[in-house]
Amino acid sequence: MTDISASHPAVRRTELVASLLDDAIRVPGTNIRIGLDPIVGLLPGVGDAASAAVSLYIVAEAYRAGVPKTTLVRMLANVGIDASVGAIPIVGDAFDAVWKGNRKNVELLKRSLEN
């Protein structure tokens, strides 16, 4: 069975963004992967805002691809959770490393395009 959604241009673009933010770097000596989101989040205030702004790009791509409003709301909730919990010093950065909200949003986009 072919996954048509994976070849969609919006999915290809958002996969790159999600990878950069959520799992671009392997922690040496482990199978754990983190992205730029928890690293940029170390900059108080500015880092989490910048990360959230980039995360909204995935939502904008989903909107342009015509996903249902309910999916967009779920995606916005993921960005909101990531940004609000991520803003908590230290705990938020650890949360960012495991939450992977951008990955979740790309999966929501893919599922929406498959239907």
C-alpha positions as CSV (number, residue, x, y, z in Angstrom):
1,M,0.0,0.0,0.0
2,T,1.4,3.4,-1.0
3,D,1.3,6.3,1.4
4,I,0.1,9.1,-0.8
5,S,0.2,11.7,2.0
6,A,4.0,11.2,2.3
7,S,4.5,12.6,-1.2
8,H,2.3,15.6,-0.7
9,P,4.5,18.8,-0.9
10,A,3.2,20.2,2.4
11,V,4.1,16.9,4.2
12,R,7.7,17.0,2.8
13,R,8.2,20.6,3.9
14,T,6.7,20.1,7.3
15,E,8.7,16.9,7.9
16,L,11.9,18.9,7.5
17,V,10.7,21.5,10.0
18,A,9.6,18.9,12.5
19,S,12.8,17.0,12.2
20,L,14.9,20.2,12.9
21,L,12.8,21.2,15.9
22,D,12.1,17.7,17.4
23,D,14.7,15.2,16.6
24,A,17.7,16.5,14.5
25,I,20.4,15.6,17.0
26,R,21.2,12.2,18.5
27,V,22.4,12.4,22.1
28,P,25.8,10.7,22.0
29,G,25.9,7.2,23.5
30,T,22.0,6.9,23.4
31,N,19.2,6.4,21.0
32,I,17.6,9.6,22.3
33,R,17.0,12.3,19.7
34,I,16.3,16.0,20.4
35,G,15.9,18.9,18.1
36,L,16.4,22.6,18.2
37,D,13.2,23.3,20.2
38,P,14.6,22.4,23.7
39,I,18.0,24.0,22.8
40,V,16.5,27.3,21.6
41,G,14.1,27.2,24.6
42,L,17.0,27.7,26.9
43,L,16.9,31.4,25.9
44,P,14.3,32.8,28.3
45,G,11.2,34.1,26.6
46,V,12.6,34.7,23.2
47,G,13.6,31.1,22.6
48,D,10.2,29.6,23.3
49,A,8.4,32.4,21.3
50,A,10.7,31.8,18.3
51,S,10.2,28.0,18.5
52,A,6.4,28.5,18.7
53,A,6.5,30.8,15.6
54,V,8.3,28.2,13.6
55,S,5.9,25.5,14.9
56,L,3.0,27.6,13.5
57,Y,4.5,27.2,10.0
58,I,3.4,23.5,10.2
59,V,-0.1,24.6,11.0
60,A,-0.1,27.2,8.2
61,E,1.0,24.4,5.7
62,A,-1.9,22.2,7.0
63,Y,-4.3,25.1,6.5
64,R,-3.1,25.6,2.9
65,A,-3.4,21.9,2.3
66,G,-7.1,22.1,3.3
67,V,-7.2,20.0,6.5
68,P,-10.4,20.2,8.5
69,K,-10.8,22.9,11.1
70,T,-10.9,20.3,13.9
71,T,-7.5,19.1,12.9
72,L,-6.2,22.7,12.8
73,V,-7.5,23.2,16.3
74,R,-5.8,20.1,17.6
75,M,-2.6,21.3,15.9
76,L,-2.9,24.7,17.5
77,A,-3.4,23.0,20.9
78,N,-0.2,21.1,20.4
79,V,1.7,24.3,19.7
80,G,0.1,26.0,22.7
81,I,1.0,23.1,25.0
82,D,4.5,23.1,23.7
83,A,4.9,26.8,24.1
84,S,3.3,27.2,27.5
85,V,4.9,24.2,29.2
86,G,8.2,24.8,27.4
87,A,8.3,28.3,28.9
88,I,8.8,26.9,32.4
89,P,12.5,27.1,33.2
90,I,14.4,23.8,33.1
91,V,11.3,21.6,33.3
92,G,10.0,23.1,30.1
93,D,13.2,22.3,28.2
94,A,13.0,18.7,29.4
95,F,9.3,18.6,28.3
96,D,10.3,20.0,24.9
97,A,12.8,17.2,24.5
98,V,10.1,14.5,24.9
99,W,6.8,16.1,23.8
100,K,7.7,16.4,20.1
101,G,4.6,18.4,19.3
102,N,5.8,19.2,15.8
103,R,6.1,15.5,15.0
104,K,2.5,15.1,16.3
105,N,1.3,17.9,14.1
106,V,2.9,16.4,11.0
107,E,1.2,13.1,11.8
108,L,-2.1,14.9,12.1
109,L,-1.5,16.5,8.7
110,K,-0.6,13.1,7.1
111,R,-3.7,11.4,8.6
112,S,-5.9,14.2,7.4
113,L,-4.5,14.0,3.9
114,E,-5.0,10.2,3.7
115,N,-8.8,10.6,4.3
